[in-house]
Amino acid sequence: MGHMDFTVELCKDKGGWAAKPKVQTKLDLGKISSQFTTLIKTPILLVVKIQGHDVIVHGHGELIFKDLEDREEIRKLAEKVYHA
């Protein structure tokens, strides 16, 4: 997929951080699921475990990080998902 340009911001409900692609995108959930430990798999989203953190991956490209507050760490994990 190459480099994905995205933003990292606090979720509106303050329940975590979100990474969002700047351009509309469609993630290949099947491919992502095969590369990470998948806890939940539905047609529209996944919950995967990356380096001990649960990440909610939406098909439209948004990633939600519930238990992480370090923007740099979030950025690194988001890059891994977007490159999957």
C-alpha distances in whole Angstrom, upper triangle without the diagonal:
4,7,8,11,14,17,19,23,25,26,28,30,30,29,26,23,20,17,16,13,15,13,14,11,11,10,10,13,14,12,12,16,16,15,17,21,21,24,24,22,22,21,19,19,19,21,19,21,19,22,25,23,23,20,20,16,17,15,15,13,16,16,20,22,25,27,25,26,25,22,21,21,19,17,16,16,13,11,11,11,7,6,8
4,6,10,13,16,18,22,25,26,29,31,30,29,26,23,20,17,16,13,14,13,15,13,14,13,14,16,18,15,15,18,18,16,18,22,23,26,26,24,25,24,22,21,21,23,21,22,20,22,25,24,24,21,21,18,19,17,17,14,17,17,21,22,26,27,25,26,24,21,19,20,18,15,15,15,13,10,11,12,8,7,10
4,7,10,13,15,19,22,23,26,28,28,27,24,20,18,14,13,11,12,12,14,12,14,13,15,18,20,17,16,19,20,18,19,23,23,26,26,25,26,25,23,21,21,22,21,22,19,21,24,22,23,20,20,17,18,18,16,14,15,16,19,20,24,25,23,23,21,18,16,17,16,12,12,13,11,8,10,11,8,7,11
4,6,10,12,16,19,20,23,25,24,24,21,18,15,11,10,7,8,9,11,10,12,11,14,16,18,16,15,18,20,18,19,22,22,24,24,23,23,22,20,19,19,20,19,20,18,20,23,21,21,17,17,15,15,15,13,10,12,13,16,18,21,23,21,21,19,16,15,16,14,11,12,12,9,7,10,10,7,8,11
4,7,10,14,17,18,21,24,23,23,20,16,14,10,9,6,6,8,11,11,14,14,17,19,21,20,18,21,23,21,21,24,24,26,26,25,25,24,21,20,21,22,21,22,20,22,24,22,22,18,18,16,16,16,14,11,12,13,16,18,21,23,20,20,18,15,15,16,14,11,12,14,10,9,13,13,10,11,15
4,7,10,13,14,17,20,19,19,16,13,10,6,5,4,5,8,10,11,13,13,17,18,21,20,17,20,23,21,20,23,23,24,24,23,23,23,20,18,19,19,19,20,18,20,22,19,19,16,16,14,14,15,13,9,9,10,13,14,18,19,17,17,16,12,13,14,11,9,12,12,9,9,13,12,10,12,15
4,6,10,12,14,17,16,17,14,10,8,5,5,6,7,10,13,14,16,16,20,20,23,22,20,22,25,23,22,24,24,25,24,24,25,24,21,19,20,20,20,21,19,21,22,19,19,16,16,15,15,17,14,11,10,10,12,13,16,18,15,14,14,10,12,13,10,9,12,13,10,11,15,14,13,15,18
4,7,9,12,15,13,14,11,7,6,4,7,9,10,14,15,16,18,17,20,20,24,23,20,22,25,22,21,23,22,23,23,23,24,24,21,19,19,18,18,19,17,18,19,16,16,13,14,14,15,17,15,12,10,9,10,10,13,14,12,10,10,7,9,11,8,7,11,11,9,11,14,14,13,16,18
4,6,9,11,10,11,9,6,5,7,8,11,12,16,17,18,20,19,23,22,26,25,22,24,27,25,23,25,24,24,24,24,25,25,22,19,20,19,20,20,19,20,21,17,17,15,15,15,16,18,17,14,11,11,10,10,12,14,12,10,11,8,12,13,10,10,14,14,12,15,18,17,17,20,22
4,6,8,6,8,6,4,6,9,11,14,16,19,19,20,22,21,24,23,27,27,23,25,28,26,24,25,24,23,23,24,24,25,22,20,20,19,20,20,19,21,20,17,16,14,14,16,16,20,18,16,12,12,10,10,10,12,11,9,11,10,13,14,11,13,16,16,14,17,20,19,19,22,24
4,5,5,6,6,5,6,9,11,14,16,19,18,19,20,20,23,22,25,26,22,23,27,26,23,24,22,22,21,22,22,23,19,17,18,17,18,19,19,21,20,17,15,13,13,14,14,17,16,15,11,10,8,9,9,12,12,11,14,13,16,16,13,15,18,17,15,18,20,19,19,23,24
4,5,8,9,9,9,12,13,17,17,20,20,21,22,22,26,24,28,29,25,26,30,29,27,27,25,24,23,24,23,24,21,19,20,20,22,23,23,25,24,20,19,17,15,17,16,19,18,17,13,14,11,13,12,15,15,14,17,16,20,20,17,18,22,20,19,22,24,22,22,26,27
4,5,8,10,11,14,16,19,21,23,22,23,24,24,27,25,28,29,26,26,30,29,27,26,25,23,22,23,23,24,21,19,20,19,21,22,23,24,23,19,18,16,15,17,17,20,19,19,15,15,12,13,11,14,15,14,18,17,21,21,18,20,23,21,20,24,25,23,24,27,28
4,6,8,10,14,16,19,21,24,23,24,25,24,27,25,29,29,26,26,30,29,26,26,24,23,22,24,24,26,22,20,20,19,20,21,21,22,21,17,16,15,15,18,18,22,21,19,15,14,11,11,9,11,12,11,14,14,18,18,15,18,21,19,19,22,24,22,23,27,27
4,7,10,13,15,19,21,24,23,24,24,23,25,23,26,27,23,23,27,26,23,22,21,19,19,21,21,23,20,18,18,15,17,18,18,20,18,14,13,13,12,15,16,20,19,18,14,13,9,9,6,9,10,10,14,15,18,17,14,17,20,18,17,21,22,20,22,25,25
4,7,10,13,17,19,22,22,22,22,21,23,21,24,25,21,22,25,23,20,20,19,18,18,20,21,23,20,17,16,14,15,15,16,17,16,12,11,10,11,13,15,18,18,16,13,10,7,5,4,7,7,7,11,11,14,13,11,14,16,14,14,18,19,17,19,22,22
4,7,10,14,16,19,19,19,20,19,21,20,23,23,20,21,24,22,20,20,20,19,19,21,21,22,19,16,16,15,15,15,15,16,16,12,12,10,11,12,14,17,16,14,10,8,6,5,6,8,7,7,9,8,12,11,8,10,13,12,11,15,16,15,16,19,20
4,6,10,12,15,15,15,16,15,18,17,21,21,17,19,22,21,19,20,19,19,18,19,19,20,17,14,14,14,15,16,15,17,17,14,12,10,9,10,11,14,13,10,7,5,4,6,9,11,10,10,12,10,13,12,9,10,13,11,9,13,15,13,13,17,18
4,7,10,12,13,13,14,13,16,16,19,19,16,18,21,19,18,19,19,19,19,19,20,20,17,14,15,14,15,16,15,17,18,14,14,10,10,10,10,13,11,8,6,5,7,8,12,14,12,12,12,10,11,11,8,8,11,10,7,10,12,11,10,14,15
4,6,9,9,10,12,12,15,16,19,19,16,19,21,20,19,21,20,21,20,20,20,19,16,14,15,16,17,18,17,20,21,18,16,13,12,10,10,11,9,6,5,7,9,11,15,17,16,16,16,13,15,15,11,11,13,13,9,11,14,12,10,14,16
4,5,7,7,10,10,14,15,19,18,16,19,21,20,20,22,21,23,22,21,21,20,16,16,17,18,18,20,19,21,23,20,19,15,14,12,11,11,9,6,7,9,12,15,18,20,19,19,18,15,16,17,13,12,14,14,10,11,13,12,9,12,14
4,7,9,12,14,17,19,22,21,19,23,25,24,24,26,25,27,26,25,24,23,19,19,20,22,22,24,22,25,26,23,22,19,18,16,15,15,11,10,10,13,15,18,21,23,21,21,20,17,18,19,16,14,16,17,13,13,17,15,12,15,18
4,6,10,12,16,18,21,20,19,22,24,23,24,27,25,27,26,24,23,21,18,19,20,22,23,25,24,26,28,25,24,20,19,16,14,14,10,9,11,14,17,20,23,26,24,24,23,20,21,22,19,16,19,19,15,15,18,16,13,15,17
4,7,10,14,15,19,19,18,21,23,23,23,26,24,26,24,22,20,18,15,16,18,21,22,24,24,27,28,25,23,20,18,15,12,11,7,8,10,13,17,20,23,26,24,25,25,22,23,23,20,18,20,19,16,16,18,16,13,16,17
4,6,10,12,15,15,14,17,19,19,20,23,21,23,21,19,18,16,13,14,16,18,19,22,21,24,26,23,21,18,16,12,10,8,6,6,9,12,16,19,22,25,24,25,25,22,22,22,19,17,19,18,14,14,16,13,10,13,14
4,7,9,12,12,12,14,17,17,18,20,18,20,19,16,15,12,10,11,13,16,17,20,20,24,25,23,20,17,15,11,9,6,5,6,10,12,16,19,22,24,24,25,26,23,24,23,20,19,20,18,15,15,16,12,10,13,13
4,6,9,9,8,11,13,13,14,17,15,17,16,14,13,11,10,10,11,14,14,17,17,20,22,20,18,14,12,9,8,5,6,6,9,11,14,17,20,22,22,24,24,22,22,21,18,17,17,15,12,13,13,9,8,10,9
4,5,5,6,9,10,11,13,15,14,16,15,12,12,11,10,10,11,14,14,17,17,20,22,20,18,15,14,10,10,7,10,9,12,13,16,19,22,24,24,26,26,24,24,22,20,19,19,16,14,14,13,10,9,11,9
4,5,5,6,9,10,11,12,10,13,11,9,9,8,8,7,7,10,10,14,15,18,19,18,15,13,11,8,8,6,10,10,12,12,15,17,19,21,22,24,25,23,24,22,19,19,19,16,14,15,13,10,11,12,9
4,6,5,6,9,10,12,10,13,12,9,10,9,11,10,9,12,12,15,16,19,20,19,17,15,14,11,12,10,13,13,16,15,18,20,22,24,24,27,27,26,26,24,22,22,21,18,17,17,15,12,13,13,10
4,5,5,7,9,12,11,15,14,12,13,13,13,12,11,13,12,15,15,18,20,19,17,15,15,12,13,11,14,13,16,15,18,20,22,24,24,26,26,25,24,22,20,20,19,16,15,15,12,10,11,10,7
4,5,5,6,9,9,12,12,11,13,13,13,11,9,10,9,11,11,15,16,15,14,12,11,9,11,10,13,12,13,12,15,16,19,20,20,23,23,21,21,19,17,17,15,12,12,12,10,7,9,9,6
4,5,6,7,6,9,9,8,11,11,12,10,7,9,7,10,11,15,16,15,13,12,11,10,12,12,15,14,15,14,16,16,19,20,20,24,24,23,23,20,18,19,18,14,14,15,12,10,12,13,9
4,6,8,8,12,12,11,14,14,16,14,11,12,10,12,12,15,17,17,16,15,15,13,15,15,18,17,18,17,19,20,22,23,23,26,26,25,25,22,21,21,19,16,16,16,13,11,13,13,9
4,7,9,12,14,13,16,17,17,15,12,12,9,10,10,12,14,15,14,13,14,13,16,15,18,16,18,16,18,18,20,21,21,24,23,23,22,19,18,18,16,13,14,13,10,9,11,10,7
4,6,9,11,12,15,16,17,14,10,10,6,7,7,10,11,11,11,10,12,11,15,15,18,16,17,14,15,15,17,17,18,21,21,21,20,17,16,17,15,11,12,13,10,9,12,12,9
4,7,9,11,14,17,17,14,10,9,6,5,7,10,10,11,10,10,12,12,16,17,20,18,18,15,16,15,17,17,18,21,22,22,22,18,17,19,17,14,15,16,13,12,15,16,13
4,6,7,11,13,14,11,7,6,4,6,9,12,12,12,9,10,10,10,13,14,18,17,17,14,15,15,16,17,18,22,22,23,23,20,18,20,19,15,15,17,14,12,16,17,13
4,7,10,14,14,11,7,5,6,7,11,13,12,11,9,10,10,11,14,16,19,18,17,15,14,14,14,15,18,21,23,23,24,21,19,21,20,17,17,20,17,15,18,20,17
4,7,10,11,8,5,5,7,10,13,16,15,14,10,10,9,10,12,13,17,16,16,14,14,15,15,17,19,22,24,24,25,22,20,22,22,18,18,20,18,16,18,20,17
4,7,8,6,5,7,9,12,15,18,18,16,13,12,10,10,10,11,15,15,15,14,15,16,17,19,21,24,26,26,26,24,21,23,22,19,18,20,18,15,17,19,16
4,5,5,6,9,12,15,18,22,21,19,15,14,11,10,10,10,13,15,15,15,15,18,19,21,23,26,28,27,28,26,23,24,24,21,20,22,20,17,18,20,18
4,6,8,12,14,18,20,24,24,21,18,16,13,11,9,8,11,13,15,15,17,20,21,24,25,28,29,28,29,27,24,25,25,22,20,22,21,17,18,20,17
4,7,11,13,17,19,23,23,20,17,14,11,9,6,5,8,10,11,12,14,17,18,21,23,25,26,25,26,25,21,22,23,20,18,20,19,15,16,19,17
4,7,10,13,15,19,19,16,13,10,7,5,4,6,9,10,10,10,11,14,15,18,19,22,23,22,23,21,18,19,20,17,15,17,17,13,14,17,15
4,6,10,12,16,15,13,10,8,6,5,7,8,11,11,11,10,11,12,14,16,17,20,22,21,22,20,17,18,18,15,14,16,15,11,13,16,13
4,7,10,13,12,10,6,6,4,6,9,11,14,13,12,10,9,10,11,13,15,18,19,19,20,18,15,17,17,13,13,16,14,12,14,17,15
4,6,10,10,8,6,5,7,7,11,13,16,14,13,10,11,10,12,13,14,17,18,19,19,16,14,16,15,11,12,14,12,10,13,15,12
4,7,6,5,5,6,9,10,14,16,19,17,16,12,12,10,12,11,12,16,17,17,17,14,13,15,14,10,12,14,12,11,15,16,14
4,5,5,7,7,11,11,15,17,19,16,16,12,12,10,12,12,11,15,15,15,15,11,11,13,11,7,10,12,9,9,13,13,12
4,6,9,10,14,15,19,21,23,20,19,15,15,12,14,12,11,14,14,15,14,10,11,13,11,8,12,13,11,12,15,16,15
4,7,10,13,15,19,22,23,21,19,16,14,11,12,10,10,14,14,16,16,12,12,15,14,11,14,16,14,14,18,19,17
4,6,10,12,16,19,20,18,16,12,11,8,8,7,8,11,12,14,14,10,10,13,12,9,12,14,13,13,16,18,17
4,7,10,13,16,18,16,14,10,9,7,7,7,9,13,14,15,16,13,11,14,14,11,12,15,14,12,16,18,16
4,6,10,13,14,12,10,7,6,5,7,9,9,13,14,14,15,12,10,12,12,9,9,12,11,9,12,15,14
4,6,10,12,10,8,6,5,7,8,11,12,15,16,16,18,15,12,14,15,12,11,14,13,11,13,16,15
4,7,9,7,6,5,7,9,12,14,15,17,18,17,18,16,13,14,15,11,10,12,12,8,10,13,12
4,5,5,5,6,8,12,14,17,17,19,21,19,21,19,16,16,17,15,12,15,15,11,11,15,14
4,5,7,9,12,15,18,21,21,23,24,22,23,21,18,18,19,16,14,15,15,12,11,14,13
4,6,9,12,16,18,21,21,22,23,21,22,22,18,18,19,17,14,15,16,13,12,15,15
4,6,10,13,16,19,18,20,20,18,19,18,14,14,15,14,10,12,13,10,8,12,12
4,7,10,13,16,15,16,17,15,17,16,12,13,15,13,9,12,13,11,10,14,14
4,7,10,12,12,14,15,13,14,13,9,10,12,10,7,11,11,9,10,13,13
4,6,9,10,11,13,12,14,13,9,11,13,11,9,13,14,12,13,16,16
4,6,6,8,10,10,12,10,7,10,12,9,9,13,13,12,14,17,17
4,6,8,11,12,15,13,10,14,15,13,13,17,17,16,18,21,21
4,7,10,12,14,11,10,14,15,13,14,17,17,17,19,22,21
4,6,8,10,8,7,11,12,10,12,15,15,15,18,20,20
4,6,9,8,8,11,13,12,13,16,17,18,19,22,23
4,6,5,6,9,10,11,12,14,16,17,18,20,22
4,5,5,6,9,10,10,12,14,15,16,18,20
4,5,5,6,9,10,11,13,15,15,17,19
4,5,5,6,9,10,11,13,14,16,17
4,5,5,6,9,10,11,12,14,15
4,6,5,6,9,10,10,12,14
4,5,5,7,9,10,11,13
4,5,5,6,9,10,11
4,5,5,6,9,10
4,5,5,6,9
4,6,5,6
4,5,5
4,6
4
